[in-house]
Amino acid sequence: MPEIAKQRPGTMRLVDALQYRLPLAGVVSILHRASGLLMFVLLPFIIWLFDKSLTSEISYGEFTSAFTAGLLGLPGWFIKLVVLALIWAYLHHFIAGLRHIWMDMFHAVSKEQGKNSAVFTLAASVLLTVALGVKLFWS
């Protein structure tokens, strides 16, 4: 009889990991980390935007032209898309952080409260991002 290879306890194959359905609170937690990483990685771009917007009238003109004419060979719509990703990252990270503070303060750790606050976090961050995205792309 052929021997069946047994999986070691505590290990998970990639196929098993991809089939696992993460609860909504877990999705919010992973997105909280991803949004923090995105903001950290794009911090030089954020600092450049801030510097260009405040230094002088000429630099402010360069700042606004980046959204229309582009920057470093990248088209203006791509710059707007990157800024929209930063807007989402900031909003999601902020709202998810408030969610964690609220859960810590009021000991709201039941499954139902976690799910409800996760739904609120996702909905609020997406709705606010869409509203600011409309302003960014069509104004």
Protein Blocks (a to p, Z undefined) as FASTA:
>chain_A
ZZdddddehiacfklmmmpccdfklmmmmmmmmmmmmmmmmmmmmmmmmmmmmmpmmlmm
mmmmmmmnogehiafklmmmmmmmmmmmmmmmmmmmmmmmmmmmnopabfklmmmmmmmm
mmmmmmmmmmmmmmmmmZZ
